[in-house]
Amino acid sequence: MPQSDPSVPVAEALARIPELRGVDPASAVRLAGLTNLNFRLAAPSGTYVLRIPGAGTSEYIDRRIEEVAARATAAAGVNVEVVFFDASDGLMVTRFLDGAVTMSPAAFRDHGAVARAGDVLRRLHCDASPFANEFRLFPVIDDYKGILDRRSAPMPEGWRDAGDLVEQTRTALSRLRVPLVPSHCDPLCENFLDTGTRMYLIDYEYGGNNDPMWDLGDLSVEGGFDAAQDAVLLRSYFGAEASADAVGRMVAYKAMCDVLWSLWGMVQHVNDNPVEDFLAYANHRFARCLALMTAPDYPSHLAAIGV
């Protein structure tokens, strides 16, 4: 049987999972996933999702840390139920969520869905037990910039014009003394599952204790939210009008999210990653960031941080 046949890794995985032994690997239905292999499987005890970690992911994802986050969020009712997790390589089985829709930027045009996303983020930040690690934004940004500097690689278009603005944002955020809370840190739209009455948030590969406003700003960027969607998200999250400090932090993190991922994209570009045009990706994200940081109201958002 050729190794490209998906039943081969599925069969190997099933042999390691007591809860799914006896399930026919040929019955596995492939699901979406960028770096991992995901399959839906039916067993006498219910329907499950099998995640087989992608090759090389152990180089940048600590599966022991991920397991802590996955189980903590499942216990809080934010994530789906975790049935099996092998921290040696990240093989995982979760309960399949019947009747849920995988979200997208288009699906988030529904303000009701935006409100449910605000609710699940609040429950994540308030109800989940602390994770085993912390997400530190600027050290990661500095690491990516250092990689590019050491290789004399180009920076995203417009970087020279924005260097001072990035540093001003770093200074403003350094004033913060907010408690770090369990956070997703990579809330792509596709990581939200919506039943129409309740939202769930899956995939904690990059989870860490963080300023909660990062998740709101990151979701806003990834979902292409407009001002009305941002307002719905904030009001749902806080249950009232957000403070100027919270709004300022969210706006600053929207900008820094694009800084982070634009530099990551440039690293992929200089590493000749063939998956997509990472130069265009990096330049697009940084152009969006630059537009936000040069908007007339950006200085007032920075001034409100920590006040």
C-alpha positions in Angstrom: 0.0 0.0 0.0 1.5 3.4 -1.0 2.5 5.7 1.9 0.4 8.5 0.4 -2.7 6.4 1.3 -4.2 8.2 4.3 -5.2 4.9 5.9 -1.6 4.1 6.6 -0.9 6.9 9.2 -4.4 6.5 10.5 -3.9 2.8 11.1 -0.6 3.4 12.8 -2.3 6.1 15.0 -5.3 4.0 15.9 -3.0 1.2 17.2 -1.8 3.6 19.9 -5.2 4.8 21.0 -7.2 2.5 23.3 -10.5 4.4 22.8 -10.3 3.8 19.0 -8.9 0.3 18.6 -11.1 -1.7 16.3 -12.1 1.3 14.2 -11.6 0.7 10.5 -8.9 3.2 9.2 -10.5 3.1 5.8 -13.6 4.8 7.3 -11.6 8.0 8.2 -12.8 11.2 6.5 -10.1 13.8 5.9 -10.7 17.2 7.4 -9.0 20.5 6.7 -5.6 21.4 8.2 -2.6 23.3 7.1 0.2 21.6 9.1 -1.4 18.5 10.6 -3.5 15.6 9.3 -7.0 15.6 10.7 -9.7 12.9 10.3 -13.2 12.3 11.4 -13.8 8.8 12.8 -17.0 7.1 13.9 -16.8 4.6 16.7 -19.4 2.7 18.8 -18.8 5.3 21.6 -19.3 8.3 19.3 -17.7 10.4 16.6 -14.1 11.8 17.1 -11.5 13.9 15.4 -8.0 12.3 15.1 -5.1 14.7 14.8 -1.9 13.3 13.5 0.9 16.0 14.0 2.6 17.2 10.8 6.2 16.3 10.0 8.6 18.8 11.6 6.0 20.4 13.9 7.8 19.2 17.0 10.7 21.6 16.1 8.6 24.6 17.0 5.7 23.3 19.1 6.1 21.9 22.6 3.4 19.3 22.8 3.6 19.0 26.6 2.7 22.7 26.8 -0.1 22.2 24.3 -1.6 19.3 26.2 -1.8 21.5 29.4 -3.7 24.2 27.4 -5.9 21.7 25.5 -7.0 20.0 28.7 -7.4 23.2 30.7 -9.7 24.7 28.0 -11.7 21.5 27.6 -12.3 21.4 31.3 -13.5 25.0 31.2 -16.0 24.2 28.4 -14.2 26.4 25.9 -12.5 23.7 23.9 -13.9 20.4 22.7 -13.4 17.3 24.9 -9.9 15.9 24.7 -10.1 12.1 24.7 -6.5 11.2 24.1 -3.2 13.1 24.0 0.3 11.7 23.6 2.7 14.6 24.5 5.6 12.7 23.0 4.6 13.7 19.5 1.2 15.5 19.7 -1.1 12.6 18.6 -4.5 13.7 19.8 -8.2 12.6 19.7 -11.0 15.0 20.5 -14.8 14.6 20.5 -16.4 15.7 17.3 -18.7 18.6 17.8 -22.0 17.8 16.0 -23.9 20.6 14.3 -21.0 23.1 14.5 -19.9 25.4 11.7 -16.2 26.2 11.1 -15.9 29.9 11.0 -14.5 32.2 8.3 -14.1 35.9 7.8 -17.4 35.8 5.7 -19.2 33.9 8.5 -18.1 36.5 11.0 -20.0 39.2 9.1 -22.9 38.0 11.3 -22.7 40.2 14.4 -24.3 37.4 16.5 -21.3 35.2 15.7 -19.0 38.0 16.6 -20.7 38.3 20.0 -20.4 34.6 20.6 -16.7 34.9 19.8 -16.4 37.6 22.4 -18.2 35.3 24.9 -15.9 32.3 24.3 -12.8 34.5 24.6 -14.0 35.9 27.9 -14.7 32.3 29.2 -11.3 31.2 28.0 -9.5 34.1 29.8 -11.6 33.9 33.0 -12.4 30.2 33.4 -9.5 28.2 32.1 -6.7 27.1 34.5 -3.3 28.8 33.8 -1.2 27.4 31.0 2.3 26.2 31.4 4.0 29.0 29.4 3.8 32.7 28.7 3.6 34.4 25.3 6.1 37.3 25.1 5.4 39.4 22.0 8.4 41.6 21.6 11.1 38.9 22.3 9.5 36.9 19.4 9.5 40.0 17.2 13.1 40.6 18.1 14.0 37.0 17.3 12.5 37.2 13.8 14.2 40.6 13.2 17.5 39.1 14.4 17.2 36.2 11.9 16.7 38.7 9.1 19.5 41.0 10.2 22.0 38.2 10.5 21.2 37.1 7.0 21.3 40.7 5.6 17.8 40.0 4.4 15.3 42.6 3.4 12.6 43.9 5.8 9.0 44.3 4.7 8.3 47.3 2.5 7.9 50.4 4.6 9.8 49.1 7.6 12.1 52.1 7.7 9.1 54.4 7.8 7.5 52.5 10.7 10.4 51.7 13.0 9.7 54.7 15.3 6.0 53.7 15.4 6.8 50.2 16.4 9.1 51.4 19.2 6.4 53.8 20.4 4.0 50.9 20.6 6.5 48.8 22.5 7.0 51.7 24.9 3.3 52.1 25.5 2.7 48.4 26.0 5.7 48.2 28.4 3.7 50.3 30.8 1.2 47.5 31.3 0.9 45.6 34.6 -2.1 43.6 33.6 -2.3 40.0 34.8 -1.6 37.4 32.1 -4.4 35.0 31.5 -4.8 31.7 29.5 -4.9 32.9 25.8 -5.2 31.3 22.4 -2.6 33.6 20.8 -3.4 32.4 17.3 -7.2 32.9 16.9 -7.7 32.3 13.2 -11.3 32.3 12.2 -11.1 28.6 11.4 -10.3 27.8 15.0 -13.7 28.9 16.0 -16.6 26.4 15.9 -20.1 27.9 16.1 -23.3 25.9 17.0 -25.4 29.0 16.5 -25.9 29.4 20.2 -22.4 28.8 21.6 -18.9 29.2 20.2 -16.0 26.9 20.8 -12.3 27.6 20.3 -9.9 24.8 19.3 -6.2 24.2 18.5 -3.9 25.5 21.3 -0.6 24.8 19.6 0.5 28.4 20.2 -1.5 29.0 23.4 0.1 30.8 26.4 -0.6 33.1 29.2 -0.9 36.6 27.7 -2.6 40.0 27.8 -6.2 39.1 27.0 -6.5 41.9 24.5 -4.1 40.2 22.2 -6.7 37.5 21.3 -9.3 40.2 20.6 -6.9 42.2 18.4 -5.6 39.1 16.6 -9.1 37.9 15.8 -10.1 41.3 14.5 -7.1 41.3 12.2 -7.6 37.7 10.9 -11.3 38.2 10.5 -10.9 41.6 8.7 -13.3 43.1 11.2 -14.6 46.6 10.7 -15.3 49.2 13.4 -18.8 47.9 14.0 -17.6 44.3 14.4 -14.8 45.5 16.8 -17.5 47.3 18.9 -19.7 44.1 19.0 -16.7 42.0 20.0 -15.6 44.4 22.8 -19.1 44.8 24.2 -19.7 41.1 24.2 -16.4 40.5 25.9 -16.8 43.1 28.6 -20.6 43.1 28.9 -20.4 46.9 28.8 -18.5 49.6 27.0 -14.8 48.9 26.9 -12.4 51.3 28.6 -10.1 53.5 26.6 -7.2 51.5 27.9 -8.7 48.2 26.7 -9.5 49.7 23.3 -6.0 51.1 23.0 -4.4 47.7 23.9 -6.6 46.0 21.3 -5.7 48.5 18.6 -2.0 48.3 19.5 -2.1 44.5 19.3 -3.8 44.6 15.9 -0.8 46.5 14.6 1.7 44.3 16.4 0.0 41.1 15.2 0.7 42.2 11.6 4.3 43.2 12.6 4.9 39.7 14.0 3.4 37.8 11.1 5.0 40.1 8.4 8.4 39.4 9.9 7.6 35.7 10.1 6.6 35.8 6.4 9.9 37.4 5.5 11.8 34.6 7.3 9.8 32.1 5.3 10.7 34.1 2.1 14.4 34.0 2.8 14.2 30.4 3.6 12.6 29.7 0.2 9.5 28.2 1.6 7.5 27.2 -1.5 4.1 27.0 0.1 3.0 30.4 -1.1 4.4 33.9 -2.1 5.6 34.9 1.4 7.1 38.1 0.2 3.7 39.3 -1.0 2.2 38.0 2.2 4.7 39.9 4.4 4.4 43.1 2.5 0.6 43.0 2.5 0.4 42.5 6.3 3.0 45.2 6.9 1.1 47.6 4.7 -2.0 47.0 6.7 -0.1 47.6 9.9 1.5 50.8 8.6 -2.0 52.1 7.6 -3.2 51.5 11.2 -0.2 53.0 12.9 -0.3 56.2 10.7 -4.1 56.7 11.3 -4.9 60.0 13.0 -6.3 58.3 16.1 -3.4 55.8 16.7 -1.4 58.2 19.1 -4.5 58.6 21.3 -4.9 54.8 21.5 -1.3 54.5 22.6 -1.7 57.3 25.1 -4.7 55.5 26.7 -2.7 52.3 27.4 -2.1 51.8 31.1 -4.0 54.9 32.1 
